[in-house]
Amino acid sequence: MKYRAEINVMPLKALLDPQGKAVTGSMKNLGLPEIENVRIGKHITLEIEAPSKNAATTRVDEACKKLLANQIMEFYEFELFEN
């Protein structure tokens, strides 16, 4: 069965996010001072062939841990959808 994974990778809340800080500052310069605490991350979509949803979940989790997220600086979460 084919599944689609929607993965969000974000910097850990305890760490400084320089990109987010720069965007937050720019919001004030653009006349949008009510927008604050911007955090910048990445969104990854992938497809996986697996015999079950549990098997797909295990493989996507493994991909996140091994390649897609740096667990020292980032956390991730994902959802699986049947294609």
N, C-alpha and C positions, 0 to 999 in steps of 0.2 A: 504494500500500500504506500502511496506517496503522501508526504506531509510537507507543509510549509511552516518554517519557523520564523517568527518575528522576534528579534533579539535587540534589547536595549542595553548598552554598555555606558555607564556613567562614572565620573570620578567619585571616589569615596567622599562622603560628606565632611569628614574631618580634614580633608586635604584642600589646599588652595586650588582654585580653578582659574588660572590666569586668563584664559579665553572668556570665560563667563564674566570675570571682573571687567574686562575690557568692553564687552557688550553692554554690561550694566551701566558703565560710564557713558557709553555712546547713547544709550536710551535717554539719559538726562540731557545730553547735547541736542538730541532730536526733539526735545519738548515732550518726552514721555517719562517724567520723573517718578510716576507711580509704579513703573516696572523696576523691580529690584531682585537681587539674589539670583541672577541668571546662571545656570549651570549648562555647560556644553558637553555633549557626549556623542555617541554614534548609534545609528540604527542599522542593523544588518538583517537582511532577508535571505533565507536559503531554502532549498528543497532537499528532502531526504527520502530515500526509499527504505522502508523498514517493515518488518512483519507485523508490528504492533505499535500502538502509541507509546507504550512503556519503553520499547526498544528504541524508538525514535528519540524520546526524551533523554534516555541515557547517552545516546550518541551526540546529540546537540549539546548536552551538558559537558561532555568530554571535549568537544570542539571549542567551547567557550573557555574551559579551564586551560587547555593546551595552547590555544592560538588567539582566539578572538578578544579575550580580556586579560589584562595584566592584573592579577588578583592582589598585588601589593598596593596598587593605586586605584583600582576600579572594582565596581561590582556589576553584576549582570542579572538580567531577568529575561525570560522568554515565554512565548506562548506557541503552542503547536496547533495547526489547523489541518484538517484533511483536505487534500486537493481533489 
